[in-house]
Amino acid sequence: MEETFGIAAFRSRQQVFRFDSALRRGGIAARIISTPREIQVGCGLSIQFDMKDMQKAMDIYRRNNPGNLIGFYRFTPAGRPRITPV
């Protein structure tokens, strides 16, 4: 079974921590992870969250605008890893 999750990738570690806090305040279970090598850009850290929370996470980003966002992605790590921009 493939486990697909959402990722928000940033250029700045400070923004990763800010957005992680904003997601938690918004009721989204999130965790900071090493950015998957398939993205290959940014500060090396990203935020992982459940795909069901993607729209809410994007809304929180728009409201808080922590800056330095590279993008939101759908990531499927099982088998041959796939990453798709959202």
N, CA, C and O atoms as a Maestro MAE file, in Angstrom:
{
 s_m_m2io_version
 :::
 2.0.0
}

f_m_ct {
 s_m_title
 :::
 protein
 m_atom[344] {
  # First column is atom index #
  i_m_mmod_type
  r_m_x_coord
  r_m_y_coord
  r_m_z_coord
  i_m_residue_number
  s_m_chain_name
  s_m_pdb_residue_name
  s_m_pdb_atom_name
  i_m_atomic_number
  :::
  1 25 0.839 -1.189 0.000 1 A "MET " " N  " 7
  2 3 0.000 0.000 0.000 1 A "MET " " CA " 6
  3 2 0.880 1.248 0.000 1 A "MET " " C  " 6
  4 15 1.833 1.341 0.774 1 A "MET " " O  " 8
  5 25 0.564 2.188 -0.854 2 A "GLU " " N  " 7
  6 3 1.332 3.421 -0.945 2 A "GLU " " CA " 6
  7 2 0.773 4.451 0.022 2 A "GLU " " C  " 6
  8 15 -0.440 4.641 0.123 2 A "GLU " " O  " 8
  9 25 1.664 5.102 0.719 3 A "GLU " " N  " 7
  10 3 1.256 6.167 1.628 3 A "GLU " " CA " 6
  11 2 1.611 7.501 0.985 3 A "GLU " " C  " 6
  12 15 2.787 7.847 0.870 3 A "GLU " " O  " 8
  13 25 0.613 8.236 0.574 4 A "THR " " N  " 7
  14 3 0.833 9.530 -0.051 4 A "THR " " CA " 6
  15 2 0.622 10.612 0.991 4 A "THR " " C  " 6
  16 15 -0.321 10.546 1.780 4 A "THR " " O  " 8
  17 25 1.495 11.605 0.995 5 A "PHE " " N  " 7
  18 3 1.342 12.718 1.930 5 A "PHE " " CA " 6
  19 2 1.702 14.021 1.251 5 A "PHE " " C  " 6
  20 15 2.297 14.036 0.173 5 A "PHE " " O  " 8
  21 25 1.333 15.109 1.894 6 A "GLY " " N  " 7
  22 3 1.629 16.429 1.376 6 A "GLY " " CA " 6
  23 2 2.932 16.960 1.944 6 A "GLY " " C  " 6
  24 15 3.324 16.622 3.061 6 A "GLY " " O  " 8
  25 25 3.592 17.791 1.163 7 A "ILE " " N  " 7
  26 3 4.845 18.424 1.585 7 A "ILE " " CA " 6
  27 2 4.791 19.901 1.206 7 A "ILE " " C  " 6
  28 15 4.325 20.260 0.124 7 A "ILE " " O  " 8
  29 25 5.266 20.737 2.100 8 A "ALA " " N  " 7
  30 3 5.490 22.151 1.799 8 A "ALA " " CA " 6
  31 2 7.001 22.361 1.905 8 A "ALA " " C  " 6
  32 15 7.592 22.147 2.963 8 A "ALA " " O  " 8
  33 25 7.614 22.780 0.806 9 A "ALA " " N  " 7
  34 3 9.065 22.984 0.764 9 A "ALA " " CA " 6
  35 2 9.366 24.487 0.746 9 A "ALA " " C  " 6
  36 15 8.700 25.265 0.062 9 A "ALA " " O  " 8
  37 25 10.386 24.867 1.516 10 A "PHE " " N  " 7
  38 3 10.765 26.281 1.653 10 A "PHE " " CA " 6
  39 2 12.247 26.479 1.363 10 A "PHE " " C  " 6
  40 15 13.024 25.524 1.387 10 A "PHE " " O  " 8
  41 25 12.632 27.708 1.092 11 A "ARG " " N  " 7
  42 3 14.037 28.072 0.885 11 A "ARG " " CA " 6
  43 2 14.741 28.411 2.196 11 A "ARG " " C  " 6
  44 15 15.970 28.454 2.249 11 A "ARG " " O  " 8
  45 25 13.970 28.650 3.246 12 A "SER " " N  " 7
  46 3 14.540 29.104 4.511 12 A "SER " " CA " 6
  47 2 14.067 28.221 5.661 12 A "SER " " C  " 6
  48 15 12.875 27.947 5.796 12 A "SER " " O  " 8
  49 25 15.008 27.780 6.482 13 A "ARG " " N  " 7
  50 3 14.653 26.969 7.647 13 A "ARG " " CA " 6
  51 2 13.761 27.745 8.610 13 A "ARG " " C  " 6
  52 15 12.856 27.171 9.216 13 A "ARG " " O  " 8
  53 25 14.007 29.034 8.754 14 A "GLN " " N  " 7
  54 3 13.183 29.858 9.643 14 A "GLN " " CA " 6
  55 2 11.723 29.804 9.201 14 A "GLN " " C  " 6
  56 15 10.827 29.721 10.041 14 A "GLN " " O  " 8
  57 25 11.475 29.850 7.901 15 A "GLN " " N  " 7
  58 3 10.111 29.808 7.389 15 A "GLN " " CA " 6
  59 2 9.484 28.431 7.594 15 A "GLN " " C  " 6
  60 15 8.277 28.328 7.810 15 A "GLN " " O  " 8
  61 25 10.289 27.379 7.529 16 A "VAL " " N  " 7
  62 3 9.795 26.026 7.816 16 A "VAL " " CA " 6
  63 2 9.239 25.998 9.237 16 A "VAL " " C  " 6
  64 15 8.131 25.510 9.461 16 A "VAL " " O  " 8
  65 25 10.000 26.516 10.192 17 A "PHE " " N  " 7
  66 3 9.557 26.496 11.588 17 A "PHE " " CA " 6
  67 2 8.330 27.384 11.801 17 A "PHE " " C  " 6
  68 15 7.434 27.032 12.568 17 A "PHE " " O  " 8
  69 25 8.287 28.521 11.133 18 A "ARG " " N  " 7
  70 3 7.115 29.406 11.246 18 A "ARG " " CA " 6
  71 2 5.854 28.734 10.708 18 A "ARG " " C  " 6
  72 15 4.797 28.772 11.338 18 A "ARG " " O  " 8
  73 25 5.983 28.121 9.534 19 A "PHE " " N  " 7
  74 3 4.815 27.494 8.932 19 A "PHE " " CA " 6
  75 2 4.388 26.261 9.723 19 A "PHE " " C  " 6
  76 15 3.192 25.995 9.846 19 A "PHE " " O  " 8
  77 25 5.331 25.516 10.251 20 A "ASP " " N  " 7
  78 3 5.013 24.367 11.097 20 A "ASP " " CA " 6
  79 2 4.165 24.826 12.288 20 A "ASP " " C  " 6
  80 15 3.165 24.186 12.615 20 A "ASP " " O  " 8
  81 25 4.550 25.911 12.926 21 A "SER " " N  " 7
  82 3 3.786 26.452 14.052 21 A "SER " " CA " 6
  83 2 2.395 26.891 13.614 21 A "SER " " C  " 6
  84 15 1.415 26.642 14.316 21 A "SER " " O  " 8
  85 25 2.303 27.543 12.460 22 A "ALA " " N  " 7
  86 3 1.005 27.999 11.959 22 A "ALA " " CA " 6
  87 2 0.085 26.820 11.667 22 A "ALA " " C  " 6
  88 15 -1.111 26.880 11.953 22 A "ALA " " O  " 8
  89 25 0.635 25.746 11.098 23 A "LEU " " N  " 7
  90 3 -0.180 24.558 10.827 23 A "LEU " " CA " 6
  91 2 -0.694 23.953 12.126 23 A "LEU " " C  " 6
  92 15 -1.867 23.592 12.223 23 A "LEU " " O  " 8
  93 25 0.168 23.842 13.113 24 A "ARG " " N  " 7
  94 3 -0.245 23.265 14.401 24 A "ARG " " CA " 6
  95 2 -1.323 24.120 15.061 24 A "ARG " " C  " 6
  96 15 -2.284 23.588 15.617 24 A "ARG " " O  " 8
  97 25 -1.168 25.435 15.001 25 A "ARG " " N  " 7
  98 3 -2.209 26.326 15.549 25 A "ARG " " CA " 6
  99 2 -3.516 26.152 14.792 25 A "ARG " " C  " 6
  100 15 -4.595 26.327 15.359 25 A "ARG " " O  " 8
  101 25 -3.421 25.806 13.509 26 A "GLY " " N  " 7
  102 3 -4.603 25.594 12.678 26 A "GLY " " CA " 6
  103 2 -5.195 24.194 12.804 26 A "GLY " " C  " 6
  104 15 -6.165 23.863 12.123 26 A "GLY " " O  " 8
  105 25 -4.616 23.382 13.668 27 A "GLY " " N  " 7
  106 3 -5.158 22.044 13.913 27 A "GLY " " CA " 6
  107 2 -4.681 20.965 12.958 27 A "GLY " " C  " 6
  108 15 -5.286 19.896 12.883 27 A "GLY " " O  " 8
  109 25 -3.606 21.228 12.230 28 A "ILE " " N  " 7
  110 3 -3.067 20.233 11.297 28 A "ILE " " CA " 6
  111 2 -1.861 19.548 11.933 28 A "ILE " " C  " 6
  112 15 -0.918 20.202 12.380 28 A "ILE " " O  " 8
  113 25 -1.911 18.225 11.963 29 A "ALA " " N  " 7
  114 3 -0.773 17.445 12.453 29 A "ALA " " CA " 6
  115 2 0.312 17.505 11.379 29 A "ALA " " C  " 6
  116 15 0.105 17.046 10.255 29 A "ALA " " O  " 8
  117 25 1.444 18.060 11.718 30 A "ALA " " N  " 7
  118 3 2.534 18.218 10.759 30 A "ALA " " CA " 6
  119 2 3.844 17.834 11.433 30 A "ALA " " C  " 6
  120 15 3.952 17.800 12.659 30 A "ALA " " O  " 8
  121 25 4.828 17.547 10.600 31 A "ARG " " N  " 7
  122 3 6.170 17.297 11.142 31 A "ARG " " CA " 6
  123 2 7.208 17.793 10.152 31 A "ARG " " C  " 6
  124 15 6.997 17.795 8.939 31 A "ARG " " O  " 8
  125 25 8.326 18.209 10.703 32 A "ILE " " N  " 7
  126 3 9.438 18.688 9.892 32 A "ILE " " CA " 6
  127 2 10.260 17.483 9.465 32 A "ILE " " C  " 6
  128 15 10.619 16.636 10.284 32 A "ILE " " O  " 8
  129 25 10.554 17.419 8.160 33 A "ILE " " N  " 7
  130 3 11.311 16.298 7.606 33 A "ILE " " CA " 6
  131 2 12.440 16.836 6.721 33 A "ILE " " C  " 6
  132 15 12.454 18.012 6.358 33 A "ILE " " O  " 8
  133 25 13.374 15.963 6.386 34 A "SER " " N  " 7
  134 3 14.374 16.313 5.372 34 A "SER " " CA " 6
  135 2 13.651 16.371 4.030 34 A "SER " " C  " 6
  136 15 12.843 15.497 3.718 34 A "SER " " O  " 8
  137 25 13.939 17.382 3.252 35 A "THR " " N  " 7
  138 3 13.295 17.516 1.941 35 A "THR " " CA " 6
  139 2 13.668 16.317 1.078 35 A "THR " " C  " 6
  140 15 14.849 15.998 0.943 35 A "THR " " O  " 8
  141 25 12.669 15.645 0.488 36 A "PRO " " N  " 7
  142 3 12.976 14.508 -0.384 36 A "PRO " " CA " 6
  143 2 13.893 14.924 -1.527 36 A "PRO " " C  " 6
  144 15 13.744 16.016 -2.075 36 A "PRO " " O  " 8
  145 25 14.820 14.079 -1.884 37 A "ARG " " N  " 7
  146 3 15.801 14.427 -2.916 37 A "ARG " " CA " 6
  147 2 15.154 14.678 -4.265 37 A "ARG " " C  " 6
  148 15 15.759 15.309 -5.131 37 A "ARG " " O  " 8
  149 25 13.922 14.190 -4.460 38 A "GLU " " N  " 7
  150 3 13.225 14.424 -5.722 38 A "GLU " " CA " 6
  151 2 12.903 15.904 -5.927 38 A "GLU " " C  " 6
  152 15 12.725 16.344 -7.063 38 A "GLU " " O  " 8
  153 25 12.828 16.669 -4.846 39 A "ILE " " N  " 7
  154 3 12.579 18.111 -4.969 39 A "ILE " " CA " 6
  155 2 13.897 18.825 -5.249 39 A "ILE " " C  " 6
  156 15 13.948 19.714 -6.099 39 A "ILE " " O  " 8
  157 25 14.966 18.447 -4.544 40 A "GLN " " N  " 7
  158 3 16.325 18.926 -4.760 40 A "GLN " " CA " 6
  159 2 16.503 20.438 -4.765 40 A "GLN " " C  " 6
  160 15 17.374 20.952 -5.467 40 A "GLN " " O  " 8
  161 25 15.713 21.143 -4.011 41 A "VAL " " N  " 7
  162 3 15.891 22.583 -3.879 41 A "VAL " " CA " 6
  163 2 15.560 22.967 -2.444 41 A "VAL " " C  " 6
  164 15 14.953 22.189 -1.708 41 A "VAL " " O  " 8
  165 25 15.954 24.147 -2.060 42 A "GLY " " N  " 7
  166 3 15.557 24.661 -0.754 42 A "GLY " " CA " 6
  167 2 16.611 24.497 0.311 42 A "GLY " " C  " 6
  168 15 17.790 24.282 0.033 42 A "GLY " " O  " 8
  169 25 16.145 24.606 1.542 43 A "CYS " " N  " 7
  170 3 17.040 24.636 2.695 43 A "CYS " " CA " 6
  171 2 17.328 23.256 3.258 43 A "CYS " " C  " 6
  172 15 18.115 23.127 4.195 43 A "CYS " " O  " 8
  173 25 16.705 22.219 2.704 44 A "GLY " " N  " 7
  174 3 16.938 20.867 3.195 44 A "GLY " " CA " 6
  175 2 15.874 20.382 4.158 44 A "GLY " " C  " 6
  176 15 15.859 19.203 4.514 44 A "GLY " " O  " 8
  177 25 14.979 21.270 4.591 45 A "LEU " " N  " 7
  178 3 13.880 20.882 5.464 45 A "LEU " " CA " 6
  179 2 12.554 21.223 4.797 45 A "LEU " " C  " 6
  180 15 12.438 22.217 4.080 45 A "LEU " " O  " 8
  181 25 11.566 20.386 5.045 46 A "SER " " N  " 7
  182 3 10.212 20.605 4.547 46 A "SER " " CA " 6
  183 2 9.238 20.209 5.644 46 A "SER " " C  " 6
  184 15 9.632 19.706 6.696 46 A "SER " " O  " 8
  185 25 7.965 20.444 5.379 47 A "ILE " " N  " 7
  186 3 6.923 20.069 6.328 47 A "ILE " " CA " 6
  187 2 6.046 19.015 5.674 47 A "ILE " " C  " 6
  188 15 5.585 19.178 4.544 47 A "ILE " " O  " 8
  189 25 5.826 17.938 6.404 48 A "GLN " " N  " 7
  190 3 4.979 16.847 5.931 48 A "GLN " " CA " 6
  191 2 3.647 16.895 6.665 48 A "GLN " " C  " 6
  192 15 3.595 17.166 7.865 48 A "GLN " " O  " 8
  193 25 2.565 16.626 5.926 49 A "PHE " " N  " 7
  194 3 1.234 16.577 6.526 49 A "PHE " " CA " 6
  195 2 0.369 15.642 5.694 49 A "PHE " " C  " 6
  196 15 0.734 15.273 4.578 49 A "PHE " " O  " 8
  197 25 -0.765 15.266 6.239 50 A "ASP " " N  " 7
  198 3 -1.692 14.361 5.573 50 A "ASP " " CA " 6
  199 2 -2.306 15.041 4.347 50 A "ASP " " C  " 6
  200 15 -2.619 16.231 4.385 50 A "ASP " " O  " 8
  201 25 -2.476 14.284 3.265 51 A "MET " " N  " 7
  202 3 -3.049 14.853 2.038 51 A "MET " " CA " 6
  203 2 -4.443 15.421 2.260 51 A "MET " " C  " 6
  204 15 -4.831 16.373 1.584 51 A "MET " " O  " 8
  205 25 -5.197 14.863 3.186 52 A "LYS " " N  " 7
  206 3 -6.549 15.377 3.434 52 A "LYS " " CA " 6
  207 2 -6.511 16.814 3.947 52 A "LYS " " C  " 6
  208 15 -7.517 17.522 3.895 52 A "LYS " " O  " 8
  209 25 -5.355 17.243 4.441 53 A "ASP " " N  " 7
  210 3 -5.197 18.599 4.967 53 A "ASP " " CA " 6
  211 2 -4.569 19.568 3.962 53 A "ASP " " C  " 6
  212 15 -4.263 20.705 4.321 53 A "ASP " " O  " 8
  213 25 -4.372 19.140 2.714 54 A "MET " " N  " 7
  214 3 -3.666 19.971 1.732 54 A "MET " " CA " 6
  215 2 -4.337 21.332 1.542 54 A "MET " " C  " 6
  216 15 -3.673 22.365 1.630 54 A "MET " " O  " 8
  217 25 -5.635 21.343 1.283 55 A "GLN " " N  " 7
  218 3 -6.308 22.620 1.027 55 A "GLN " " CA " 6
  219 2 -6.244 23.530 2.249 55 A "GLN " " C  " 6
  220 15 -6.015 24.733 2.124 55 A "GLN " " O  " 8
  221 25 -6.446 22.951 3.428 56 A "LYS " " N  " 7
  222 3 -6.385 23.744 4.656 56 A "LYS " " CA " 6
  223 2 -4.966 24.300 4.862 56 A "LYS " " C  " 6
  224 15 -4.804 25.448 5.275 56 A "LYS " " O  " 8
  225 25 -3.953 23.492 4.577 57 A "ALA " " N  " 7
  226 3 -2.565 23.946 4.703 57 A "ALA " " CA " 6
  227 2 -2.286 25.104 3.745 57 A "ALA " " C  " 6
  228 15 -1.613 26.067 4.111 57 A "ALA " " O  " 8
  229 25 -2.800 25.009 2.528 58 A "MET " " N  " 7
  230 3 -2.601 26.075 1.554 58 A "MET " " CA " 6
  231 2 -3.322 27.354 2.003 58 A "MET " " C  " 6
  232 15 -2.811 28.458 1.815 58 A "MET " " O  " 8
  233 25 -4.497 27.197 2.590 59 A "ASP " " N  " 7
  234 3 -5.229 28.358 3.109 59 A "ASP " " CA " 6
  235 2 -4.468 29.017 4.258 59 A "ASP " " C  " 6
  236 15 -4.393 30.244 4.333 59 A "ASP " " O  " 8
  237 25 -3.908 28.209 5.144 60 A "ILE " " N  " 7
  238 3 -3.119 28.737 6.266 60 A "ILE " " CA " 6
  239 2 -1.896 29.472 5.730 60 A "ILE " " C  " 6
  240 15 -1.527 30.527 6.245 60 A "ILE " " O  " 8
  241 25 -1.269 28.917 4.701 61 A "TYR " " N  " 7
  242 3 -0.114 29.599 4.096 61 A "TYR " " CA " 6
  243 2 -0.528 30.975 3.576 61 A "TYR " " C  " 6
  244 15 0.153 31.969 3.830 61 A "TYR " " O  " 8
  245 25 -1.632 31.031 2.855 62 A "ARG " " N  " 7
  246 3 -2.088 32.311 2.287 62 A "ARG " " CA " 6
  247 2 -2.370 33.340 3.379 62 A "ARG " " C  " 6
  248 15 -2.050 34.518 3.225 62 A "ARG " " O  " 8
  249 25 -2.970 32.893 4.483 63 A "ARG " " N  " 7
  250 3 -3.288 33.823 5.580 63 A "ARG " " CA " 6
  251 2 -2.038 34.303 6.310 63 A "ARG " " C  " 6
  252 15 -1.943 35.475 6.673 63 A "ARG " " O  " 8
  253 25 -1.074 33.398 6.528 64 A "ASN " " N  " 7
  254 3 0.120 33.735 7.311 64 A "ASN " " CA " 6
  255 2 1.284 34.209 6.460 64 A "ASN " " C  " 6
  256 15 2.133 34.962 6.936 64 A "ASN " " O  " 8
  257 25 1.332 33.779 5.210 65 A "ASN " " N  " 7
  258 3 2.369 34.135 4.251 65 A "ASN " " CA " 6
  259 2 3.767 34.216 4.876 65 A "ASN " " C  " 6
  260 15 4.355 35.295 4.946 65 A "ASN " " O  " 8
  261 25 4.303 33.058 5.336 66 A "PRO " " N  " 7
  262 3 5.637 33.080 5.929 66 A "PRO " " CA " 6
  263 2 6.759 33.339 4.918 66 A "PRO " " C  " 6
  264 15 7.901 33.570 5.315 66 A "PRO " " O  " 8
  265 25 6.449 33.303 3.629 67 A "GLY " " N  " 7
  266 3 7.440 33.612 2.603 67 A "GLY " " CA " 6
  267 2 8.348 32.442 2.262 67 A "GLY " " C  " 6
  268 15 8.315 31.402 2.919 67 A "GLY " " O  " 8
  269 25 9.152 32.626 1.235 68 A "ASN " " N  " 7
  270 3 10.160 31.666 0.792 68 A "ASN " " CA " 6
  271 2 9.626 30.283 0.450 68 A "ASN " " C  " 6
  272 15 10.368 29.303 0.521 68 A "ASN " " O  " 8
  273 25 8.355 30.187 0.082 69 A "LEU " " N  " 7
  274 3 7.781 28.898 -0.297 69 A "LEU " " CA " 6
  275 2 8.305 28.490 -1.671 69 A "LEU " " C  " 6
  276 15 8.291 29.284 -2.612 69 A "LEU " " O  " 8
  277 25 8.760 27.261 -1.775 70 A "ILE " " N  " 7
  278 3 9.124 26.690 -3.070 70 A "ILE " " CA " 6
  279 2 7.868 26.099 -3.699 70 A "ILE " " C  " 6
  280 15 7.608 26.284 -4.888 70 A "ILE " " O  " 8
  281 25 7.088 25.382 -2.881 71 A "GLY " " N  " 7
  282 3 5.843 24.835 -3.396 71 A "GLY " " CA " 6
  283 2 5.231 23.790 -2.498 71 A "GLY " " C  " 6
  284 15 5.842 23.314 -1.541 71 A "GLY " " O  " 8
  285 25 3.996 23.447 -2.838 72 A "PHE " " N  " 7
  286 3 3.293 22.350 -2.184 72 A "PHE " " CA " 6
  287 2 3.356 21.156 -3.129 72 A "PHE " " C  " 6
  288 15 3.231 21.305 -4.345 72 A "PHE " " O  " 8
  289 25 3.551 19.967 -2.553 73 A "TYR " " N  " 7
  290 3 3.719 18.762 -3.356 73 A "TYR " " CA " 6
  291 2 2.929 17.598 -2.765 73 A "TYR " " C  " 6
  292 15 2.676 17.532 -1.562 73 A "TYR " " O  " 8
  293 25 2.550 16.685 -3.656 74 A "ARG " " N  " 7
  294 3 1.984 15.396 -3.265 74 A "ARG " " CA " 6
  295 2 3.136 14.400 -3.438 74 A "ARG " " C  " 6
  296 15 3.713 14.303 -4.521 74 A "ARG " " O  " 8
  297 25 3.468 13.665 -2.379 75 A "PHE " " N  " 7
  298 3 4.616 12.752 -2.420 75 A "PHE " " CA " 6
  299 2 4.184 11.329 -2.099 75 A "PHE " " C  " 6
  300 15 3.544 11.077 -1.078 75 A "PHE " " O  " 8
  301 25 4.540 10.404 -2.983 76 A "THR " " N  " 7
  302 3 4.279 8.980 -2.779 76 A "THR " " CA " 6
  303 2 5.630 8.281 -2.725 76 A "THR " " C  " 6
  304 15 6.262 8.087 -3.764 76 A "THR " " O  " 8
  305 25 6.090 7.895 -1.524 77 A "PRO " " N  " 7
  306 3 7.427 7.332 -1.381 77 A "PRO " " CA " 6
  307 2 7.554 5.854 -1.742 77 A "PRO " " C  " 6
  308 15 8.655 5.411 -2.070 77 A "PRO " " O  " 8
  309 25 6.485 5.084 -1.696 78 A "ALA " " N  " 7
  310 3 6.571 3.637 -1.902 78 A "ALA " " CA " 6
  311 2 6.946 3.304 -3.344 78 A "ALA " " C  " 6
  312 15 6.649 4.053 -4.275 78 A "ALA " " O  " 8
  313 25 7.606 2.160 -3.499 79 A "GLY " " N  " 7
  314 3 8.004 1.725 -4.846 79 A "GLY " " CA " 6
  315 2 8.956 2.710 -5.462 79 A "GLY " " C  " 6
  316 15 10.019 2.987 -4.905 79 A "GLY " " O  " 8
  317 25 8.593 3.236 -6.588 80 A "ARG " " N  " 7
  318 3 9.377 4.281 -7.246 80 A "ARG " " CA " 6
  319 2 8.819 5.624 -6.781 80 A "ARG " " C  " 6
  320 15 7.716 5.993 -7.185 80 A "ARG " " O  " 8
  321 25 9.547 6.368 -5.944 81 A "PRO " " N  " 7
  322 3 9.014 7.613 -5.388 81 A "PRO " " CA " 6
  323 2 8.518 8.565 -6.463 81 A "PRO " " C  " 6
  324 15 9.162 8.748 -7.497 81 A "PRO " " O  " 8
  325 25 7.366 9.167 -6.204 82 A "ARG " " N  " 7
  326 3 6.780 10.139 -7.133 82 A "ARG " " CA " 6
  327 2 6.454 11.404 -6.371 82 A "ARG " " C  " 6
  328 15 5.915 11.355 -5.265 82 A "ARG " " O  " 8
  329 25 6.777 12.522 -6.959 83 A "ILE " " N  " 7
  330 3 6.444 13.814 -6.358 83 A "ILE " " CA " 6
  331 2 5.772 14.667 -7.435 83 A "ILE " " C  " 6
  332 15 6.263 14.796 -8.556 83 A "ILE " " O  " 8
  333 25 4.632 15.243 -7.052 84 A "THR " " N  " 7
  334 3 3.834 16.014 -7.994 84 A "THR " " CA " 6
  335 2 3.516 17.383 -7.400 84 A "THR " " C  " 6
  336 15 2.979 17.456 -6.295 84 A "THR " " O  " 8
  337 25 3.833 18.466 -8.103 85 A "PRO " " N  " 7
  338 3 3.449 19.792 -7.609 85 A "PRO " " CA " 6
  339 2 1.926 19.901 -7.525 85 A "PRO " " C  " 6
  340 15 1.207 19.340 -8.352 85 A "PRO " " O  " 8
  341 25 1.449 20.624 -6.525 86 A "VAL " " N  " 7
  342 3 0.011 20.822 -6.349 86 A "VAL " " CA " 6
  343 2 -0.353 22.214 -6.793 86 A "VAL " " C  " 6
  344 15 -1.522 22.596 -6.731 86 A "VAL " " O  " 8
  :::
 }
 m_bond[343] {
  # First column is bond index #
  i_m_from
  i_m_to
  i_m_order
  :::
  1 1 2 1
  2 2 3 1
  3 3 4 2
  4 3 5 1
  5 5 6 1
  6 6 7 1
  7 7 8 2
  8 7 9 1
  9 9 10 1
  10 10 11 1
  11 11 12 2
  12 11 13 1
  13 13 14 1
  14 14 15 1
  15 15 16 2
  16 15 17 1
  17 17 18 1
  18 18 19 1
  19 19 20 2
  20 19 21 1
  21 21 22 1
  22 22 23 1
  23 23 24 2
  24 23 25 1
  25 25 26 1
  26 26 27 1
  27 27 28 2
  28 27 29 1
  29 29 30 1
  30 30 31 1
  31 31 32 2
  32 31 33 1
  33 33 34 1
  34 34 35 1
  35 35 36 2
  36 35 37 1
  37 37 38 1
  38 38 39 1
  39 39 40 2
  40 39 41 1
  41 41 42 1
  42 42 43 1
  43 43 44 2
  44 43 45 1
  45 45 46 1
  46 46 47 1
  47 47 48 2
  48 47 49 1
  49 49 50 1
  50 50 51 1
  51 51 52 2
  52 51 53 1
  53 53 54 1
  54 54 55 1
  55 55 56 2
  56 55 57 1
  57 57 58 1
  58 58 59 1
  59 59 60 2
  60 59 61 1
  61 61 62 1
  62 62 63 1
  63 63 64 2
  64 63 65 1
  65 65 66 1
  66 66 67 1
  67 67 68 2
  68 67 69 1
  69 69 70 1
  70 70 71 1
  71 71 72 2
  72 71 73 1
  73 73 74 1
  74 74 75 1
  75 75 76 2
  76 75 77 1
  77 77 78 1
  78 78 79 1
  79 79 80 2
  80 79 81 1
  81 81 82 1
  82 82 83 1
  83 83 84 2
  84 83 85 1
  85 85 86 1
  86 86 87 1
  87 87 88 2
  88 87 89 1
  89 89 90 1
  90 90 91 1
  91 91 92 2
  92 91 93 1
  93 93 94 1
  94 94 95 1
  95 95 96 2
  96 95 97 1
  97 97 98 1
  98 98 99 1
  99 99 100 2
  100 99 101 1
  101 101 102 1
  102 102 103 1
  103 103 104 2
  104 103 105 1
  105 105 106 1
  106 106 107 1
  107 107 108 2
  108 107 109 1
  109 109 110 1
  110 110 111 1
  111 111 112 2
  112 111 113 1
  113 113 114 1
  114 114 115 1
  115 115 116 2
  116 115 117 1
  117 117 118 1
  118 118 119 1
  119 119 120 2
  120 119 121 1
  121 121 122 1
  122 122 123 1
  123 123 124 2
  124 123 125 1
  125 125 126 1
  126 126 127 1
  127 127 128 2
  128 127 129 1
  129 129 130 1
  130 130 131 1
  131 131 132 2
  132 131 133 1
  133 133 134 1
  134 134 135 1
  135 135 136 2
  136 135 137 1
  137 137 138 1
  138 138 139 1
  139 139 140 2
  140 139 141 1
  141 141 142 1
  142 142 143 1
  143 143 144 2
  144 143 145 1
  145 145 146 1
  146 146 147 1
  147 147 148 2
  148 147 149 1
  149 149 150 1
  150 150 151 1
  151 151 152 2
  152 151 153 1
  153 153 154 1
  154 154 155 1
  155 155 156 2
  156 155 157 1
  157 157 158 1
  158 158 159 1
  159 159 160 2
  160 159 161 1
  161 161 162 1
  162 162 163 1
  163 163 164 2
  164 163 165 1
  165 165 166 1
  166 166 167 1
  167 167 168 2
  168 167 169 1
  169 169 170 1
  170 170 171 1
  171 171 172 2
  172 171 173 1
  173 173 174 1
  174 174 175 1
  175 175 176 2
  176 175 177 1
  177 177 178 1
  178 178 179 1
  179 179 180 2
  180 179 181 1
  181 181 182 1
  182 182 183 1
  183 183 184 2
  184 183 185 1
  185 185 186 1
  186 186 187 1
  187 187 188 2
  188 187 189 1
  189 189 190 1
  190 190 191 1
  191 191 192 2
  192 191 193 1
  193 193 194 1
  194 194 195 1
  195 195 196 2
  196 195 197 1
  197 197 198 1
  198 198 199 1
  199 199 200 2
  200 199 201 1
  201 201 202 1
  202 202 203 1
  203 203 204 2
  204 203 205 1
  205 205 206 1
  206 206 207 1
  207 207 208 2
  208 207 209 1
  209 209 210 1
  210 210 211 1
  211 211 212 2
  212 211 213 1
  213 213 214 1
  214 214 215 1
  215 215 216 2
  216 215 217 1
  217 217 218 1
  218 218 219 1
  219 219 220 2
  220 219 221 1
  221 221 222 1
  222 222 223 1
  223 223 224 2
  224 223 225 1
  225 225 226 1
  226 226 227 1
  227 227 228 2
  228 227 229 1
  229 229 230 1
  230 230 231 1
  231 231 232 2
  232 231 233 1
  233 233 234 1
  234 234 235 1
  235 235 236 2
  236 235 237 1
  237 237 238 1
  238 238 239 1
  239 239 240 2
  240 239 241 1
  241 241 242 1
  242 242 243 1
  243 243 244 2
  244 243 245 1
  245 245 246 1
  246 246 247 1
  247 247 248 2
  248 247 249 1
  249 249 250 1
  250 250 251 1
  251 251 252 2
  252 251 253 1
  253 253 254 1
  254 254 255 1
  255 255 256 2
  256 255 257 1
  257 257 258 1
  258 258 259 1
  259 259 260 2
  260 259 261 1
  261 261 262 1
  262 262 263 1
  263 263 264 2
  264 263 265 1
  265 265 266 1
  266 266 267 1
  267 267 268 2
  268 267 269 1
  269 269 270 1
  270 270 271 1
  271 271 272 2
  272 271 273 1
  273 273 274 1
  274 274 275 1
  275 275 276 2
  276 275 277 1
  277 277 278 1
  278 278 279 1
  279 279 280 2
  280 279 281 1
  281 281 282 1
  282 282 283 1
  283 283 284 2
  284 283 285 1
  285 285 286 1
  286 286 287 1
  287 287 288 2
  288 287 289 1
  289 289 290 1
  290 290 291 1
  291 291 292 2
  292 291 293 1
  293 293 294 1
  294 294 295 1
  295 295 296 2
  296 295 297 1
  297 297 298 1
  298 298 299 1
  299 299 300 2
  300 299 301 1
  301 301 302 1
  302 302 303 1
  303 303 304 2
  304 303 305 1
  305 305 306 1
  306 306 307 1
  307 307 308 2
  308 307 309 1
  309 309 310 1
  310 310 311 1
  311 311 312 2
  312 311 313 1
  313 313 314 1
  314 314 315 1
  315 315 316 2
  316 315 317 1
  317 317 318 1
  318 318 319 1
  319 319 320 2
  320 319 321 1
  321 321 322 1
  322 322 323 1
  323 323 324 2
  324 323 325 1
  325 325 326 1
  326 326 327 1
  327 327 328 2
  328 327 329 1
  329 329 330 1
  330 330 331 1
  331 331 332 2
  332 331 333 1
  333 333 334 1
  334 334 335 1
  335 335 336 2
  336 335 337 1
  337 337 338 1
  338 338 339 1
  339 339 340 2
  340 339 341 1
  341 341 342 1
  342 342 343 1
  343 343 344 2
  :::
 }
}
